[in-house]
Amino acid sequence: MKRYDIIIIGGGAAGFFAAINIAEKKPDLRIAVLERGKEVLTKVKVSGGGRCNVTHAEFIPQDLVQFYPRGEKELLGPFHRFMTGDTIAWFEERGVALKIEDDGRMFPVTNASQTIIDCFLHQAKTYNVHVLKQHAVKSLIHHEQYWEVKVQEHRFAAEKLVVATGSNPKMWKLLEELGHHIIPPVPSLFTFDIKDERLKGIPGVVVKDVEVKVLDTTLSSEGPILVTHVGLSAPAILKLSAFGAIVLAKRNYQFKIVVNFVKMTAKACLDVLKTNRETHSKKTIYNAPQFELPKRLWHKLIEAARIKNDLRWADINKQQLEALAEQLTNAVFEVTGKSTFKEEFVTAGGVDLKEINFKTYESKIHENLYLAGEVLNIDAVTGGFNFQNAWTGAYIVSETISKMA
């Protein structure tokens, strides 16, 4: 049986971050990272469209936790110890500069996720962290003085065990066998599948600021939406999918949403349209888009309100104005399913947060067992927040273990 001081299961963001931080503080410790696949850091590679959305430019813990549908309360303390500013400094100290984009997302200046991967691999090699690929864990046994990890025909032993596998059903099963309660996973970040004439033929159209609500629920969000080939996406939709993950799963992703394209009441919108009837009287409604809406969407909404293309503003009647105001402020769409957001797959679910000590990220059930990242029932909206959760949890694990070693 090969012995290490620390075994980290999971060769992803949280696993490498924990391993590197421990190794830098305690270079004499023998550390192994066990990765079930042929490659490490695969999620880092595809995140942010291959650029790696490292974190988000939100620097106040109380504000940062608002982006976590599950984990908001638990993360407040950890974020006071390690959060966005610390992440930026950590990477810059190791030669990786980050930049802030207009929407707050942060990427390496190189715009390449390989920069992050190279940084991790370099640090791991420098501090002699053993990275063992194609080492899928088959069982975990807690002995009195150590953990035994079985990997096919191999067996490893370590005093401390860190699980950072992300959303891994097989690992959840092993943790369940150890006595942990697993919250059943459901998809968290996804786009809405919608078949509707108002969206047909206009993929790529973006509306910068809308309000979206899920009918018969308290779920709502604001922000940009994007028309896709299969329905709707972008932050306003993804936020709904994250905060509504459990509710929408129970509905088998069959529900209705209401979109307010202009973020006005129907009455206020109608008043604006009546004013337009006076000021744009000679123009056709079709050729005079209002509320800064994209022309292609404006045309679709006019058609839905049953207004002819050649109708002038001066000739529109009360019923037509009301129908257009309804389409602008209270457009109901039927969602028939979901699609994965790009290559990223995030789930709600994982180890019950009540079973973790968030001052140390140690299991309350087993000593010397630490868990970090999405193996826990923590998830966030899109924009770098899931990675920040990984960095924070992994750092606190490393800090805890280093002080004890």
N, C-alpha and C positions, 0 to 999 in steps of 0.2 A: 504494500500500500504506500503510494507516494504521499509525502506529507508537505503541507504548506502551512504558513501561519494564517493566511486568509485566502479563501476561495470566493470568487465573485462569479455568479452564474448570470450570463448575459453579456454579449459583446456589443452592446449598443451604447447610446449616449450616457445613460446613468452609470452603466458598468465601467466604462473607461474613465469617466470623470472621477468616480470613487477610487478606482485603482491607482490612477495617476496621483491624486491628492494624498492618498495614504503613502504611496511610494516616495513622493517628494519629502514628506515629513519624516518618514521612517524608512530610509533606503535599505536598511538591513533586513527588513521583513521579507519573507518569501510569499509572493502574491501570484495567484493564477487567475486568469479570466477564462471561463469555459463558454465557448460559443457553439451552439448546435449546428449552425450553417457553415457553408464553405467560405463565406466572407463575413467580416465584422463591419459594424457601423452602416448597415444597409439602409436603415431609415434616415440616418443623417444624410446619406448620399442623395436620396430622392426628395428630401424635404425642400419646401420653397421652390419647387420647379428645378431642383438641382443646384440651387444657390445656398441652401441651408439657412432657414429663418431662425437664427441663433436665440434671439430673445425679442422683447418688445420694449420700446422706450417709455415705460411707465415706472416711475421711481419712488412712488409712495406705497408702502405695503397695503394700507387700507384700501387704496384704489386698485392695486394689482389683483387682490383676491377676488374682486368683483367679476373677473373673467373666468372663474372656475365654478361651473355648475355643481360639481362635486369636489369638495376639498376646501371651500372658501374659509370656513371657520378654522380648520386644522392648519392651514398654510400661513395664517397671519403671524404666528410666532416664528416659524422658520424663515419667513421673508424678512423679518427684522434682523436676522443673523446673516443671511446671504441672499441677495436678490440682484436686480438688473445691473446696478452700478458695479457690484462685485464681479458679476459675469463679464462685463466689459473689461474691467481691470485684469481679470484672470487671463483672458485671451490676449490682451495687449502685452502683458508681461511675458507672454510666450511667443510673441512675434506676429500675432494675428490681429490686425486692426478691423474694427467693425464700423459700419455706417448706418445712419438712421434714414429711412425713406419717409416720404410725405405722410404715409398712413401709420407711422410709428414702428413698423417692422424693422428689425435690425439684421443685417447680413454682413458677411466678410466683405471687405473692400474689393476683393478679387472677384466677387460674384460667383464663386465656385465652392460648392460643398466639399470638394477635395481638399481645400485649404484647411478645413476643420479636421478632416480625417487624417491628413498628413501631420497636423499638430499632435493629435492624440497618439498616432503610431510612433512618432518621433519621441514623445515623452515616455511612452511605455517602454520603448527600446532603451532609452537612456537610463531608465531606472530599473531595468531588468525585470519588468513585469512579464510573466509567462502568458502568452496568448495562445490558447489551444483551440483550434477550429475543429469542426465536425465532432464535437464532444457533447452530444445530447444527453442530458442527465436523465437517468432511469429511476433512481430512488435516492431518498435522503434519510439518513438514520442519525438520530441524536443520541450519542453516547454521553456518559457523565462528564467527560473531559474534552470531548471533541465531536465534530461532525464528520460523518462518513458519507461520501458522495460517490455513487456508482454511475459509471459511464460505460455502457456496454461491458466489455471484459475488464475494464480498468476500474480501480478503486482509488479514491483520494481521501485524505484526511486533513482537516484544518480546525484550528481552535475557533475561528470565527467564520461565519458564512453570510454572504451578502447576496440577496436575490434582486436582480435588476433586469428581468427578462421582458418587461413590457407586457402587453396583452397576450399572454401565452397560456392557452387552455390546459396544456399538459403540466405546466408548472403550477397553475392554480390547483390542479388535481392533487399534486404532490403536497402542496401546502395545506390543502383540505385534509389530507391523510394525517398531517401533523397536528391537526386540531383547529386550524384557522377556518373562519367562516368566509366564504366567497360570495360576493354579490354577483348574481348572474349577469354576464356581459351583454350589452346591446350596442349597436353602432351609435356613435355620438356626432361625428362630423360628416354630414352628407348633404347632397343637393336634392331638390324636389323634382320628381317626374310629374309633368303636367302636359296633358294634351288639350290644347285650347286654341281656337282660331286666332285669338288676340296675340298669341305668341308665335304662331306658325309663320315660318319664313323670315323671321327677324333675329336669328341668333347673333350674338355679339352686341346687341343693344344694351346700354348701361343707363340706369337712372340713378343719379348720385345720392339722393336722400329720400327714402320712402319709409312708410310705417307698415309693418306686416303683423297680422294677428292670426292665430289659429282659432277658428270658430269653436265655440263651446268649451273654451279653456281660458286660463288667465295668461297664456303665453303670448308675448308680443316682442317685437324688436324694431330697431330703426337702423338705417344705413343704406349703403348702395345695394342694388340688385342687378343681376346680369341675366339676360335671356340666353339660354343655351339651346342646343338642338333637341334636348329632351325636356326642358322645363325652365326652372329658375335656380340661380346660384348666387354667389357673392356674400359679403359679410352679413347682411340682414337675414338671409336664409340660413347660413351656417350657424349663426348665433341661436336661431330658433331650434335648429337641429340638435345643438349641444344642450341647451337648457330644457328642451322638450324630449330628450332622448328616450326616457322611460315611458312617458305618456304616449309618444308617437309610436313606439314599438308595440304597446298594448293595443293600439288601433290598427296594427298591421300596416302602418304607413298609408292608410286610407283616411283622408280627412280633407277639410276645406280651409283655405286661408282667405283673408281679406287684405287686399293691398290698397293703401292710400298713396297714390303716386305723387300727390302734391302736399301732403301733410297739412290739410285744411279741413274744416268741417264742410259738409255738403252745402250748407247755407252760404258760408263765406266764399266757397268756390263758385256757387251760382251767382253771387253778387259780382264777382270778377268777370264771369262770362257775360253777364248783362251789360257791364261796362264795355266789354269788347264789342258787343253788338253795336254800340254807338261809335266807338273810336275806330273800329276796323270795318265799318259797314259795307264798304265797296269790295273788300277782299273776300275771297272764298275761304271758308273755314279750313278746308283741306290744306291750303297753302299758307296758313298763318298759325303755326304751332304756338301754344301758350305754355306758361309755367316752365320754360326752358326744357321741355320734354324733347327727347329725340324724335325727329320727324317721322321715322318709320313706326314708332310706337303710337304717336299722335294719330297717324292714319288708321291704325288698327282700332284705336279707341273710338274714333269717329264712326268707323264702320260698325262697331259693336253697338253704338248709340243709334244706328240706323239713320245716319245723316249722309246725304248724297255728296259726292265729291265736288259737284259744281255749285253747291249751295253757298250763298253769300251770308256773311254775318248779319246783314240787315234783314234777311228773310227767314232766319231761324225762329221757330215758335217756342212757346214756353215749355211744352212737353219735350222737345228736342234738347233744349238747354238743360232741363232737369235730368234727362237721360245721360247727357254728356257729363254733367257734374257727378252723377252716380258712378259712371265708369272711372272718373278721375279719383274719386275719394273712397269708393266702396266696391272695388272690383273683386268679385268672388271667383276663386279658382279652385278646381278640384284636384287634389294631389292623389296620384294613383300608385306611387311607389317612391323609392329612393335610389340614388346612385352614389358611389364612392367619390369623395372629393379628391380629384387628381389621383396621385399615387399614395396619398396619405390615408391611413386607416386608423381611426381613433375609436376607442370604445369607452362607454360608461360601464363600470363594473370592476371587480377585482377584490383584493383582500379588504375586509371590513375595517374602516378607519378607527373604530373603537378598540381594535386589537393592536394598535401601534402607539408607541410613546414618541410623540413628535418633537420632544426635546433631544432625542437620540436616534430616532427612526429604528429603534430596536423593537422586536416583537414582544408583546406583553405575555405571550404564551411560552416562548422558548428564549432562554438566555443565549447571547452570542449569535442570534439570528437577526439580520437587518434587512429591511426592504425599502427600495427607492424606485421612483419613476411610476410608470403606468401599470406595474404589477399591483399597485394599490388602487382603490376605488377613487381615483382622482383623474379628472380630465378637464380640458379647457377649450375655449373657442379658438379658432384659427388665428395665427399672427405671432407665433413664437412663444406662446404661453406654456404649451406642453413641454417644450425644451427647458424653459425656466424652472418648471417643477422638477424636471430631471436633475438639473444642475444643483438646485437647492438641496433636494433630498440626498443626493450623492455626496455633496460637500459636507453636510452635517454627519452623515455616516462616517466619512473619512476623518472628520474632526473627532468624533466620539471614539473610534477605534484607535486613532493615533495617541490620544491621551491615555488610553488604557494599556497600550502596548509597551 
